[in-house]
Structures are given as C-alpha cells and as structure tokens.
Amino acid sequence: MKRIKEIFNPHKITIAGKAIIVDTDSGKYVIKKKNKDLKDLFNYLDSRSFNNYPEIIDEYDNNYVYKYLDDIKMPINQKANDMANTLANLHYKTSHYKHIVKDDIKEIYENVLSNILYFEEYYNKIYNLAENEEYMRPSYYLLIRNQSKINSLINFLKENLEKWYKLSIDKDKTRVVYCHNNLSLDHYINGNFISWDNYKIDSPVLDLINLFHNDFTKYDYSSFLSIYFKKTDLLPEEKLLLFIVISLPKITYFTDNEMDNTIKVGKFIDYINYTEKLIKPYYPIEN
C-alpha cells in the first residue's frame, strides 16, 4: 500500500471526516476511499450535460484523488437557492421511466401507514395518561392544548396517503432520477455536489426528503422548494409522498426530566406548524 507522503510530498495533511486533504506545491487534493465506481457515474452525468461534481484526477490502491474545491462564502439562503437549481438540474437531466412494481407501491404504502398508525396510537396513550394526572405536568398540558392540531395532522396524513396510493397503484411506469442520496449544505461546495458514495437511481422525492431532514432548520426551505419546482416540478403522486413524509414528525419520547420534556414538546409543535405552513401553498384553499 502506497503512503500519501510518497505520492504527493505534501506540505500539510488534514483529516476531514472520511476524507484526507493534502496541500502540495501543485495545489490541494482530496483523497477518499473508493466505495463505488464513481467514474461510470460521472461519465454518465457528463453525457447528460451535468458536470456539478468534483473532478477525479487520479486513483491509487482503493482511493480516488479529487481536485480540491474551495467553498466560497455566501449567505446561507443564497447557497441553498443555488443548490435548489443544481438539484433540479440533476433530476431533470437524468429523469427517465421504469416499469412499476406494484408490490413496491404496496410496501411503501404499508410502511408509511404503519408509521402514521404508530404515531396516532402513541399520542392517544399520552392523552390518556395526561387526563388521569391529578396535576398535569407542563409537557402534557402543552400537548393537550395542541391535541386538535395533532389530530388534524393525522387525518391529513391518512387522507393523503390514500390519495397517493390511488394515484400510484394503477400506473404502468414510474419516474426515477439519479439521486445524490446524501444531500446537505455541507455536501454542496462552489456549485458542486460532493460525496456521491450513496448515489442511487430512485424517485426524486428521496433527495428532497433527505435534504429536508438534514438541513431544514438552517435556511428557508420554502424558498428552496419554490425554486426547485420552477425548474422541474414533481408529478402529483411524487409531491403527495414528499408532503406526507416531511409532515410526519418524529415521536416525542418522554423522560424523567420534565424541563427537557416540555422543550421537546414545544419543538414537536413547532415542527407541525412549520411543515403545515410549508406545504399550505400547494393545496387548494378549501383543503
């Protein structure tokens, strides 16, 4: 196995997560373990006129050597908006259709429905516990005050999941794209997506869901979606699935620390309010 110092004669070596950055007389390079054959991927992306990825300049042993990308400092919302354009471009240029497997649709439906029902059952149990307390603790009180909002969310999720299933189950084909599948602001540098090791061919919804869960508190995701949709819109069933998945909050599990419990319930309610406001422009007023 070759040593980095033997190959590059670097002035400086920096460990950055799973990557190694080397400074040399000829410039900076990034070394990462080769988990997939990314050259075939990048050749395909080139054929689709998409080149927003780091250049592979060499490889040795089981590593790729990339040209280093300088991260240009800019306002975070501006960076997110740029990323929305780049992601829409990736999905648009790699979009194609494949034969639909009805069992896959049923599996998605059953998995999402199971999560919704578990969510509903869990909070119904908490409501019962709260109502039986002689002196209701603050976290339970905050939850009970928002019970109608939570129940409305559950109804929304169930109704829209049924709509999604009816739209999807009778189709003969489904749209897929090349998904980065590891999206975050940290993986978008100077107009390029880095860290493609988890890429897969799947629904464009996958990238949008992952990105939302990774980064939605950091920037204006509403603006991000608006820019993405103007560049390449989602199909009705894709949009439904996106809104269903991101609208379902994580379960708030209670501990013996009541202050932490109250803070967690507050964030839980904030999340519901945030996603409700986020998706509201995409639904008719009567809904």
BAZA-570392 format. One record per residue: residue number from 1; residue in one letter; z negated, y negated, x of N, C-alpha, C in turn. Coordinates in steps of 0.2 Angstrom, whole numbers, plus 5000, padded with zeros to 4 digits. Last residue first. Example, Ala and Ser with C-alpha at 12.3 -4.5 7.8 and 13.67 -1.06 7.14 Angstrom:
# residues 2
- torza, tornu, n_w, n_v, n_u, ca_w, ca_v, ca_u, c_w, c_v, c_u
- 2, S, 4965, 5011, 5064, 4964, 5005, 5068, 4961, 5000, 5064;
- 1, A, 4961, 5028, 5066, 4961, 5022, 5062, 4961, 5016, 5066;
This chain:
# residues 287
- torza, tornu, n_w, n_v, n_u, ca_w, ca_v, ca_u, c_w, c_v, c_u
- 287, N, 4994, 4885, 4705, 4991, 4891, 4708, 4985, 4889, 4712;
- 286, E, 5000, 4874, 4701, 4996, 4877, 4696, 4993, 4883, 4699;
- 285, I, 5006, 4870, 4713, 5000, 4866, 4711, 4996, 4870, 4706;
- 284, P, 5012, 4883, 4724, 5013, 4878, 4718, 5006, 4876, 4716;
- 283, Y, 5009, 4883, 4741, 5008, 4886, 4735, 5009, 4881, 4729;
- 282, Y, 5008, 4876, 4753, 5013, 4881, 4752, 5013, 4885, 4746;
- 281, P, 4997, 4868, 4754, 5004, 4865, 4753, 5009, 4870, 4752;
- 280, K, 4986, 4878, 4756, 4987, 4875, 4750, 4994, 4872, 4749;
- 279, I, 4983, 4883, 4769, 4989, 4886, 4765, 4991, 4883, 4759;
- 278, L, 4973, 4874, 4773, 4979, 4875, 4777, 4985, 4878, 4773;
- 277, K, 4963, 4874, 4764, 4967, 4868, 4765, 4973, 4869, 4769;
- 276, E, 4959, 4887, 4766, 4961, 4885, 4759, 4966, 4879, 4760;
- 275, T, 4955, 4887, 4779, 4961, 4891, 4778, 4964, 4889, 4771;
- 274, Y, 4944, 4878, 4777, 4949, 4876, 4782, 4955, 4880, 4780;
- 273, N, 4935, 4885, 4769, 4938, 4878, 4767, 4944, 4876, 4771;
- 272, I, 4932, 4896, 4776, 4936, 4897, 4770, 4939, 4890, 4768;
- 271, Y, 4926, 4890, 4787, 4932, 4894, 4788, 4936, 4894, 4782;
- 270, D, 4914, 4885, 4781, 4919, 4880, 4784, 4926, 4883, 4785;
- 269, I, 4908, 4897, 4778, 4910, 4892, 4773, 4916, 4887, 4775;
- 268, F, 4905, 4901, 4791, 4909, 4905, 4787, 4912, 4901, 4781;
- 267, K, 4897, 4891, 4796, 4904, 4891, 4799, 4908, 4896, 4795;
- 266, G, 4886, 4893, 4788, 4889, 4887, 4787, 4896, 4887, 4790;
- 265, V, 4882, 4906, 4792, 4885, 4905, 4785, 4889, 4898, 4784;
- 264, K, 4878, 4902, 4805, 4884, 4907, 4804, 4887, 4906, 4797;
- 263, I, 4867, 4894, 4802, 4873, 4891, 4806, 4879, 4896, 4805;
- 262, T, 4859, 4904, 4796, 4861, 4898, 4792, 4867, 4895, 4796;
- 261, N, 4857, 4913, 4807, 4860, 4915, 4801, 4863, 4909, 4797;
- 260, D, 4850, 4905, 4816, 4857, 4907, 4818, 4861, 4910, 4811;
- 259, M, 4838, 4903, 4809, 4842, 4897, 4811, 4849, 4899, 4812;
- 258, E, 4834, 4916, 4807, 4836, 4913, 4802, 4840, 4906, 4803;
- 257, N, 4835, 4930, 4815, 4835, 4923, 4817, 4838, 4919, 4812;
- 256, D, 4837, 4943, 4812, 4830, 4941, 4811, 4830, 4933, 4812;
- 255, T, 4854, 4942, 4805, 4849, 4945, 4810, 4842, 4942, 4808;
- 254, F, 4869, 4947, 4796, 4863, 4943, 4796, 4858, 4947, 4801;
- 253, Y, 4886, 4944, 4798, 4881, 4949, 4798, 4874, 4945, 4800;
- 252, T, 4899, 4939, 4790, 4893, 4936, 4792, 4888, 4941, 4792;
- 251, I, 4916, 4945, 4793, 4910, 4946, 4790, 4904, 4943, 4793;
- 250, K, 4929, 4933, 4795, 4925, 4939, 4797, 4918, 4939, 4793;
- 249, P, 4940, 4929, 4780, 4935, 4928, 4786, 4932, 4934, 4789;
- 248, L, 4956, 4929, 4776, 4950, 4933, 4775, 4946, 4932, 4781;
- 247, S, 4967, 4921, 4779, 4962, 4918, 4774, 4956, 4923, 4773;
- 246, I, 4975, 4928, 4787, 4971, 4922, 4790, 4966, 4920, 4785;
- 245, V, 4980, 4937, 4778, 4976, 4939, 4784, 4972, 4934, 4786;
- 244, I, 4987, 4929, 4768, 4982, 4934, 4766, 4977, 4936, 4772;
- 243, F, 4996, 4922, 4776, 4991, 4919, 4772, 4985, 4923, 4770;
- 242, L, 5005, 4933, 4781, 5001, 4929, 4785, 4995, 4925, 4782;
- 241, L, 5009, 4938, 4768, 5005, 4943, 4773, 5001, 4938, 4778;
- 240, L, 5017, 4928, 4764, 5011, 4930, 4760, 5007, 4934, 4764;
- 239, K, 5027, 4927, 4774, 5022, 4921, 4773, 5016, 4923, 4769;
- 238, E, 5033, 4939, 4772, 5030, 4938, 4778, 5025, 4932, 4777;
- 237, E, 5038, 4937, 4759, 5033, 4943, 4760, 5030, 4942, 4767;
- 236, P, 5048, 4927, 4761, 5042, 4926, 4756, 5037, 4931, 4758;
- 235, L, 5051, 4924, 4779, 5053, 4927, 4772, 5047, 4926, 4767;
- 234, L, 5048, 4908, 4787, 5046, 4915, 4786, 5049, 4917, 4779;
- 233, D, 5060, 4898, 4796, 5055, 4899, 4791, 5054, 4907, 4790;
- 232, T, 5061, 4889, 4810, 5063, 4895, 4807, 5058, 4898, 4802;
- 231, K, 5058, 4875, 4810, 5063, 4878, 4815, 5066, 4885, 4813;
- 230, K, 5049, 4873, 4800, 5055, 4869, 4800, 5061, 4872, 4805;
- 229, F, 5039, 4882, 4804, 5043, 4883, 4798, 5049, 4879, 4797;
- 228, Y, 5034, 4875, 4816, 5037, 4882, 4816, 5041, 4883, 4810;
- 227, I, 5029, 4863, 4810, 5035, 4863, 4815, 5038, 4870, 4815;
- 226, S, 5019, 4869, 4802, 5024, 4864, 4799, 5030, 4864, 4804;
- 225, L, 5011, 4875, 4811, 5014, 4879, 4806, 5020, 4875, 4803;
- 224, F, 5006, 4864, 4818, 5009, 4869, 4821, 5014, 4873, 4817;
- 223, S, 4999, 4857, 4808, 5005, 4854, 4811, 5009, 4859, 4815;
- 222, S, 4989, 4866, 4806, 4993, 4864, 4800, 5000, 4861, 4803;
- 221, Y, 4982, 4867, 4818, 4986, 4872, 4816, 4991, 4871, 4810;
- 220, D, 4978, 4856, 4829, 4980, 4855, 4822, 4985, 4861, 4820;
- 219, Y, 4966, 4865, 4840, 4971, 4860, 4838, 4973, 4860, 4831;
- 218, K, 4955, 4874, 4841, 4957, 4869, 4846, 4962, 4864, 4845;
- 217, T, 4954, 4883, 4831, 4949, 4878, 4831, 4950, 4872, 4837;
- 216, F, 4964, 4893, 4833, 4964, 4888, 4828, 4959, 4882, 4828;
- 215, D, 4965, 4903, 4843, 4965, 4896, 4845, 4965, 4891, 4839;
- 214, N, 4965, 4916, 4839, 4963, 4914, 4846, 4962, 4907, 4847;
- 213, H, 4970, 4916, 4826, 4963, 4919, 4828, 4961, 4917, 4835;
- 212, F, 4983, 4911, 4828, 4978, 4908, 4824, 4971, 4910, 4826;
- 211, L, 4989, 4921, 4836, 4988, 4914, 4839, 4983, 4910, 4835;
- 210, N, 4989, 4932, 4828, 4985, 4932, 4834, 4984, 4925, 4837;
- 209, I, 4997, 4927, 4817, 4990, 4929, 4816, 4986, 4929, 4822;
- 208, L, 5009, 4924, 4824, 5006, 4919, 4821, 4999, 4920, 4819;
- 207, D, 5013, 4937, 4829, 5011, 4932, 4834, 5007, 4926, 4830;
- 206, L, 5014, 4944, 4816, 5010, 4946, 4822, 5008, 4941, 4826;
- 205, V, 5025, 4938, 4810, 5018, 4937, 4807, 5013, 4939, 4813;
- 204, P, 5036, 4944, 4814, 5034, 4938, 4817, 5027, 4936, 4815;
- 203, S, 5034, 4962, 4816, 5035, 4956, 4812, 5033, 4950, 4816;
- 202, D, 5041, 4968, 4832, 5037, 4968, 4826, 5038, 4962, 4822;
- 201, I, 5041, 4974, 4848, 5045, 4972, 4843, 5042, 4973, 4836;
- 200, K, 5029, 4967, 4860, 5032, 4972, 4856, 5037, 4969, 4851;
- 199, Y, 5020, 4963, 4875, 5025, 4962, 4870, 5027, 4968, 4866;
- 198, N, 5009, 4963, 4884, 5008, 4966, 4877, 5014, 4966, 4872;
- 197, D, 5014, 4956, 4895, 5012, 4963, 4896, 5011, 4967, 4889;
- 196, W, 5017, 4943, 4897, 5021, 4947, 4892, 5019, 4954, 4892;
- 195, S, 5012, 4930, 4904, 5008, 4936, 4902, 5011, 4940, 4896;
- 194, I, 5018, 4915, 4897, 5017, 4919, 4902, 5013, 4925, 4899;
- 193, F, 5031, 4904, 4890, 5026, 4909, 4889, 5025, 4914, 4895;
- 192, N, 5033, 4887, 4895, 5035, 4894, 4896, 5029, 4899, 4893;
- 191, G, 5030, 4874, 4895, 5036, 4876, 4891, 5038, 4883, 4891;
- 190, N, 5019, 4874, 4904, 5025, 4870, 4905, 5031, 4872, 4901;
- 189, I, 5013, 4888, 4897, 5012, 4883, 4903, 5019, 4880, 4904;
- 188, Y, 5003, 4897, 4888, 5009, 4893, 4887, 5009, 4888, 4892;
- 187, H, 4991, 4904, 4888, 4997, 4908, 4890, 5004, 4904, 4888;
- 186, D, 4982, 4895, 4883, 4982, 4897, 4890, 4988, 4901, 4892;
- 185, L, 4985, 4895, 4869, 4987, 4889, 4873, 4987, 4891, 4880;
- 184, S, 4991, 4912, 4866, 4986, 4907, 4866, 4988, 4901, 4870;
- 183, L, 4997, 4928, 4862, 4998, 4921, 4862, 4991, 4917, 4862;
- 182, N, 5002, 4941, 4863, 4996, 4939, 4867, 4995, 4931, 4867;
- 181, N, 5014, 4944, 4857, 5008, 4948, 4856, 5002, 4947, 4860;
- 180, H, 5028, 4941, 4857, 5024, 4940, 4864, 5018, 4944, 4863;
- 179, C, 5040, 4950, 4849, 5033, 4946, 4849, 5030, 4946, 4855;
- 178, Y, 5056, 4950, 4843, 5052, 4951, 4849, 5045, 4947, 4849;
- 177, V, 5056, 4954, 4826, 5057, 4950, 4831, 5054, 4953, 4838;
- 176, V, 5062, 4961, 4810, 5057, 4961, 4816, 5060, 4956, 4821;
- 175, R, 5062, 4963, 4793, 5064, 4959, 4799, 5059, 4960, 4804;
- 174, T, 5068, 4978, 4785, 5063, 4973, 4786, 5064, 4969, 4792;
- 173, K, 5076, 4987, 4771, 5075, 4985, 4778, 5070, 4979, 4779;
- 172, D, 5075, 4989, 4758, 5078, 4995, 4762, 5077, 4993, 4769;
- 171, K, 5061, 4986, 4747, 5066, 4984, 4751, 5068, 4990, 4756;
- 170, D, 5050, 4990, 4739, 5057, 4992, 4737, 5062, 4989, 4741;
- 169, I, 5039, 4984, 4745, 5039, 4991, 4745, 5046, 4994, 4743;
- 168, S, 5038, 4970, 4745, 5040, 4974, 4751, 5042, 4981, 4750;
- 167, L, 5034, 4964, 4733, 5040, 4961, 4737, 5042, 4966, 4742;
- 166, K, 5023, 4972, 4730, 5028, 4972, 4726, 5035, 4970, 4729;
- 165, Y, 5014, 4968, 4741, 5016, 4975, 4740, 5022, 4975, 4736;
- 164, W, 5013, 4954, 4738, 5016, 4956, 4744, 5018, 4963, 4744;
- 163, K, 5006, 4955, 4726, 5012, 4952, 4726, 5016, 4954, 4732;
- 162, E, 4994, 4961, 4730, 4998, 4965, 4726, 5005, 4962, 4725;
- 161, L, 4989, 4951, 4738, 4991, 4957, 4741, 4995, 4961, 4737;
- 160, N, 4987, 4941, 4729, 4992, 4940, 4734, 4994, 4946, 4737;
- 159, E, 4976, 4947, 4722, 4982, 4945, 4719, 4988, 4944, 4723;
- 158, K, 4966, 4948, 4733, 4969, 4954, 4729, 4975, 4952, 4726;
- 157, L, 4965, 4934, 4737, 4967, 4939, 4742, 4970, 4945, 4738;
- 156, F, 4960, 4928, 4725, 4966, 4926, 4728, 4969, 4931, 4733;
- 155, N, 4948, 4935, 4724, 4953, 4935, 4718, 4960, 4933, 4721;
- 154, I, 4941, 4930, 4735, 4943, 4937, 4734, 4948, 4938, 4729;
- 153, L, 4941, 4916, 4732, 4944, 4919, 4738, 4946, 4926, 4737;
- 152, S, 4932, 4916, 4721, 4939, 4914, 4720, 4943, 4916, 4726;
- 151, N, 4921, 4921, 4728, 4924, 4925, 4723, 4931, 4923, 4721;
- 150, I, 4918, 4909, 4736, 4919, 4916, 4739, 4923, 4921, 4734;
- 149, K, 4916, 4900, 4726, 4921, 4899, 4731, 4923, 4906, 4734;
- 148, S, 4905, 4905, 4720, 4911, 4904, 4716, 4917, 4904, 4720;
- 147, Q, 4895, 4904, 4730, 4897, 4911, 4728, 4904, 4910, 4724;
- 146, N, 4889, 4894, 4737, 4896, 4894, 4738, 4899, 4901, 4735;
- 145, R, 4876, 4896, 4734, 4879, 4889, 4732, 4886, 4890, 4732;
- 144, I, 4874, 4907, 4741, 4874, 4907, 4734, 4877, 4901, 4731;
- 143, L, 4874, 4903, 4754, 4879, 4907, 4752, 4879, 4907, 4745;
- 142, L, 4863, 4895, 4755, 4869, 4892, 4756, 4875, 4896, 4754;
- 141, Y, 4853, 4904, 4752, 4854, 4899, 4747, 4861, 4896, 4748;
- 140, Y, 4854, 4912, 4764, 4855, 4915, 4757, 4857, 4909, 4752;
- 139, S, 4849, 4903, 4773, 4856, 4905, 4774, 4858, 4909, 4767;
- 138, P, 4836, 4899, 4768, 4841, 4894, 4768, 4848, 4897, 4769;
- 137, R, 4828, 4912, 4757, 4829, 4909, 4764, 4835, 4904, 4764;
- 136, M, 4819, 4910, 4742, 4826, 4911, 4745, 4827, 4908, 4752;
- 135, Y, 4806, 4917, 4738, 4808, 4911, 4741, 4814, 4912, 4745;
- 134, E, 4808, 4930, 4732, 4804, 4925, 4729, 4805, 4918, 4731;
- 133, E, 4824, 4938, 4731, 4819, 4935, 4735, 4815, 4930, 4731;
- 132, N, 4834, 4942, 4723, 4827, 4946, 4722, 4822, 4943, 4727;
- 131, E, 4845, 4935, 4726, 4842, 4934, 4720, 4835, 4937, 4719;
- 130, A, 4848, 4941, 4739, 4846, 4934, 4738, 4842, 4933, 4732;
- 129, L, 4852, 4954, 4736, 4846, 4953, 4740, 4843, 4946, 4739;
- 128, N, 4863, 4951, 4728, 4858, 4954, 4725, 4851, 4953, 4729;
- 127, Y, 4871, 4945, 4738, 4869, 4941, 4732, 4863, 4944, 4729;
- 126, I, 4873, 4956, 4747, 4869, 4950, 4749, 4867, 4946, 4743;
- 125, K, 4881, 4964, 4739, 4875, 4966, 4741, 4870, 4960, 4743;
- 124, N, 4892, 4955, 4739, 4889, 4957, 4732, 4882, 4960, 4734;
- 123, Y, 4896, 4956, 4752, 4893, 4950, 4749, 4890, 4951, 4742;
- 122, Y, 4901, 4969, 4752, 4896, 4967, 4757, 4892, 4961, 4754;
- 121, E, 4911, 4970, 4743, 4905, 4974, 4742, 4899, 4971, 4746;
- 120, E, 4921, 4961, 4749, 4918, 4960, 4742, 4911, 4964, 4741;
- 119, F, 4923, 4968, 4761, 4921, 4961, 4761, 4918, 4959, 4754;
- 118, Y, 4929, 4979, 4756, 4923, 4980, 4760, 4919, 4973, 4760;
- 117, L, 4940, 4974, 4750, 4935, 4978, 4746, 4928, 4978, 4750;
- 116, I, 4947, 4969, 4761, 4945, 4965, 4756, 4940, 4968, 4752;
- 115, N, 4949, 4981, 4769, 4945, 4976, 4771, 4943, 4971, 4766;
- 114, S, 4957, 4988, 4759, 4951, 4991, 4761, 4946, 4986, 4764;
- 113, L, 4969, 4980, 4759, 4964, 4981, 4753, 4958, 4984, 4755;
- 112, V, 4973, 4982, 4772, 4971, 4976, 4770, 4967, 4976, 4764;
- 111, N, 4976, 4996, 4772, 4971, 4994, 4777, 4969, 4987, 4775;
- 110, E, 4985, 4997, 4761, 4979, 5001, 4761, 4974, 4998, 4766;
- 109, Y, 4996, 4990, 4766, 4993, 4988, 4760, 4986, 4991, 4760;
- 108, I, 4999, 4997, 4778, 4997, 4990, 4778, 4993, 4988, 4772;
- 107, E, 5003, 5009, 4772, 4997, 5009, 4776, 4995, 5002, 4777;
- 106, K, 5014, 5005, 4764, 5008, 5008, 4761, 5002, 5007, 4765;
- 105, I, 5023, 5002, 4775, 5021, 4997, 4770, 5014, 4999, 4766;
- 104, D, 5024, 5015, 4781, 5021, 5009, 4784, 5019, 5003, 4780;
- 103, D, 5030, 5022, 4771, 5023, 5024, 4772, 5020, 5018, 4777;
- 102, K, 5043, 5016, 4771, 5038, 5014, 4765, 5031, 5016, 4767;
- 101, V, 5051, 5008, 4783, 5047, 5015, 4782, 5042, 5013, 4777;
- 100, I, 5067, 5001, 4784, 5060, 5000, 4782, 5057, 5007, 4781;
- 99, H, 5077, 4998, 4797, 5076, 5002, 4791, 5068, 5002, 4790;
- 98, K, 5078, 4981, 4804, 5077, 4988, 4805, 5076, 4992, 4798;
- 97, Y, 5085, 4966, 4809, 5083, 4970, 4804, 5083, 4978, 4806;
- 96, H, 5081, 4952, 4820, 5085, 4957, 4818, 5082, 4962, 4813;
- 95, S, 5078, 4939, 4831, 5077, 4942, 4824, 5083, 4947, 4823;
- 94, T, 5078, 4932, 4843, 5078, 4939, 4843, 5077, 4942, 4837;
- 93, K, 5079, 4918, 4839, 5084, 4921, 4843, 5084, 4929, 4844;
- 92, Y, 5067, 4916, 4831, 5074, 4915, 4828, 5079, 4919, 4832;
- 91, H, 5057, 4919, 4840, 5058, 4923, 4834, 5065, 4922, 4831;
- 90, L, 5060, 4908, 4850, 5059, 4915, 4852, 5061, 4920, 4846;
- 89, N, 5059, 4897, 4842, 5065, 4898, 4845, 5065, 4906, 4847;
- 88, A, 5045, 4898, 4838, 5050, 4898, 4833, 5057, 4900, 4836;
- 87, L, 5040, 4895, 4851, 5039, 4902, 4847, 5044, 4903, 4842;
- 86, T, 5044, 4882, 4854, 5046, 4888, 4858, 5045, 4895, 4855;
- 85, N, 5038, 4875, 4843, 5045, 4875, 4844, 5048, 4881, 4848;
- 84, A, 5024, 4878, 4846, 5027, 4880, 4840, 5035, 4880, 4840;
- 83, M, 5023, 4872, 4859, 5023, 4879, 4858, 5026, 4881, 4852;
- 82, D, 5023, 4858, 4855, 5029, 4861, 4859, 5029, 4869, 4859;
- 81, N, 5011, 4858, 4848, 5018, 4857, 4844, 5024, 4859, 4848;
- 80, A, 5002, 4860, 4858, 5003, 4865, 4853, 5009, 4864, 4849;
- 79, K, 5004, 4849, 4865, 5006, 4855, 4868, 5007, 4861, 4863;
- 78, Q, 5000, 4840, 4856, 5006, 4839, 4858, 5009, 4846, 4861;
- 77, N, 4986, 4843, 4855, 4991, 4844, 4849, 4998, 4844, 4851;
- 76, I, 4982, 4840, 4868, 4982, 4847, 4866, 4986, 4848, 4860;
- 75, P, 4991, 4829, 4879, 4987, 4830, 4873, 4987, 4837, 4870;
- 74, M, 4994, 4837, 4896, 4996, 4833, 4890, 4991, 4834, 4884;
- 73, K, 4998, 4842, 4912, 4993, 4839, 4907, 4996, 4835, 4902;
- 72, I, 5007, 4856, 4916, 5007, 4849, 4915, 5002, 4846, 4910;
- 71, D, 5004, 4868, 4927, 5003, 4866, 4920, 5002, 4859, 4919;
- 70, D, 5017, 4875, 4936, 5012, 4870, 4936, 5011, 4868, 4929;
- 69, L, 5020, 4892, 4940, 5021, 4887, 4935, 5015, 4882, 4935;
- 68, Y, 5026, 4902, 4953, 5020, 4898, 4950, 5023, 4893, 4946;
- 67, K, 5036, 4916, 4951, 5036, 4909, 4953, 5030, 4906, 4950;
- 66, Y, 5028, 4932, 4953, 5031, 4927, 4949, 5031, 4920, 4953;
- 65, V, 5030, 4948, 4957, 5028, 4942, 4960, 5032, 4937, 4956;
- 64, Y, 5022, 4963, 4951, 5028, 4958, 4950, 5025, 4952, 4954;
- 63, N, 5018, 4979, 4958, 5016, 4972, 4956, 5023, 4968, 4955;
- 62, N, 5016, 4991, 4964, 5016, 4991, 4957, 5015, 4984, 4955;
- 61, D, 5026, 4988, 4978, 5021, 4993, 4976, 5022, 4993, 4968;
- 60, Y, 5033, 4972, 4973, 5031, 4977, 4978, 5026, 4981, 4975;
- 59, E, 5046, 4960, 4969, 5041, 4965, 4967, 5039, 4970, 4973;
- 58, D, 5051, 4943, 4965, 5051, 4949, 4969, 5046, 4954, 4966;
- 57, I, 5052, 4934, 4955, 5056, 4933, 4961, 5056, 4939, 4966;
- 56, I, 5053, 4931, 4939, 5051, 4936, 4943, 5055, 4935, 4949;
- 55, E, 5048, 4916, 4930, 5054, 4919, 4934, 5051, 4924, 4939;
- 54, P, 5041, 4915, 4914, 5041, 4914, 4922, 5046, 4919, 4925;
- 53, Y, 5051, 4909, 4900, 5046, 4914, 4903, 5046, 4913, 4911;
- 52, N, 5062, 4905, 4892, 5055, 4902, 4892, 5050, 4907, 4894;
- 51, N, 5075, 4908, 4888, 5073, 4908, 4895, 5066, 4905, 4897;
- 50, F, 5086, 4914, 4878, 5079, 4912, 4878, 5077, 4913, 4885;
- 49, S, 5099, 4919, 4875, 5098, 4912, 4877, 5091, 4909, 4876;
- 48, R, 5100, 4932, 4874, 5099, 4929, 4868, 5098, 4921, 4869;
- 47, S, 5100, 4936, 4887, 5106, 4937, 4883, 5106, 4934, 4877;
- 46, D, 5087, 4933, 4891, 5092, 4929, 4894, 5099, 4930, 4889;
- 45, L, 5081, 4944, 4884, 5079, 4937, 4882, 5085, 4932, 4885;
- 44, Y, 5085, 4954, 4892, 5087, 4954, 4885, 5086, 4947, 4882;
- 43, N, 5079, 4951, 4904, 5087, 4951, 4904, 5089, 4951, 4897;
- 42, F, 5066, 4952, 4900, 5068, 4946, 4902, 5076, 4946, 4902;
- 41, L, 5065, 4966, 4898, 5064, 4962, 4893, 5067, 4955, 4894;
- 40, D, 5069, 4971, 4911, 5073, 4973, 4905, 5072, 4968, 4899;
- 39, K, 5057, 4967, 4917, 5064, 4964, 4919, 5069, 4966, 4914;
- 38, L, 5046, 4973, 4914, 5047, 4966, 4911, 5054, 4964, 4912;
- 37, D, 5040, 4987, 4911, 5046, 4985, 4914, 5048, 4978, 4911;
- 36, K, 5022, 4985, 4912, 5028, 4986, 4908, 5034, 4984, 4912;
- 35, N, 5013, 4982, 4922, 5011, 4986, 4916, 5017, 4989, 4912;
- 34, K, 5011, 4977, 4937, 5016, 4979, 4933, 5014, 4984, 4928;
- 33, K, 4999, 4964, 4941, 5001, 4972, 4941, 5006, 4973, 4936;
- 32, K, 5005, 4949, 4949, 5002, 4953, 4943, 5004, 4960, 4943;
- 31, I, 5004, 4934, 4958, 5005, 4942, 4958, 5001, 4945, 4952;
- 30, V, 5013, 4919, 4960, 5008, 4923, 4956, 5009, 4930, 4956;
- 29, Y, 5014, 4907, 4972, 5017, 4913, 4969, 5011, 4916, 4965;
- 28, K, 5020, 4891, 4979, 5015, 4895, 4976, 5018, 4901, 4972;
- 27, G, 5028, 4889, 4995, 5026, 4887, 4989, 5021, 4892, 4986;
- 26, S, 5031, 4891, 5009, 5037, 4890, 5004, 5035, 4889, 4997;
- 25, D, 5018, 4893, 5014, 5022, 4887, 5017, 5028, 4886, 5012;
- 24, T, 5008, 4897, 5000, 5011, 4898, 5006, 5015, 4892, 5008;
- 23, D, 4995, 4903, 4990, 4998, 4897, 4992, 5001, 4899, 4999;
- 22, V, 4994, 4914, 4976, 4994, 4914, 4984, 4998, 4907, 4985;
- 21, I, 4984, 4921, 4964, 4988, 4916, 4966, 4988, 4915, 4973;
- 20, I, 4984, 4935, 4954, 4982, 4933, 4960, 4987, 4927, 4962;
- 19, A, 4977, 4940, 4938, 4982, 4938, 4942, 4979, 4935, 4949;
- 18, K, 4967, 4942, 4929, 4971, 4948, 4931, 4976, 4946, 4936;
- 17, G, 4958, 4928, 4933, 4959, 4933, 4929, 4962, 4940, 4932;
- 16, A, 4963, 4923, 4948, 4963, 4920, 4941, 4964, 4925, 4936;
- 15, I, 4959, 4921, 4964, 4959, 4926, 4959, 4959, 4922, 4952;
- 14, T, 4969, 4914, 4977, 4964, 4913, 4972, 4965, 4918, 4967;
- 13, I, 4971, 4911, 4994, 4972, 4916, 4989, 4967, 4915, 4984;
- 12, K, 4980, 4901, 5006, 4974, 4902, 5001, 4976, 4907, 4996;
- 11, H, 4990, 4903, 5014, 4985, 4898, 5017, 4979, 4899, 5012;
- 10, P, 4998, 4919, 5017, 4996, 4913, 5013, 4991, 4909, 5016;
- 9, N, 5008, 4929, 5021, 5005, 4925, 5026, 5002, 4918, 5022;
- 8, F, 5014, 4938, 5012, 5015, 4931, 5011, 5013, 4926, 5017;
- 7, I, 5012, 4951, 5018, 5019, 4949, 5014, 5020, 4942, 5014;
- 6, E, 5000, 4952, 5023, 5005, 4955, 5027, 5012, 4952, 5024;
- 5, K, 4992, 4948, 5013, 4992, 4944, 5019, 4998, 4946, 5023;
- 4, I, 4993, 4958, 5004, 4995, 4952, 5002, 4996, 4948, 5008;
- 3, R, 4997, 4974, 5010, 4992, 4969, 5009, 4996, 4963, 5008;
- 2, K, 5004, 4989, 5003, 5005, 4983, 5007, 4999, 4978, 5005;
- 1, M, 5000, 5006, 5004, 5000, 5000, 5000, 5000, 4994, 5004;
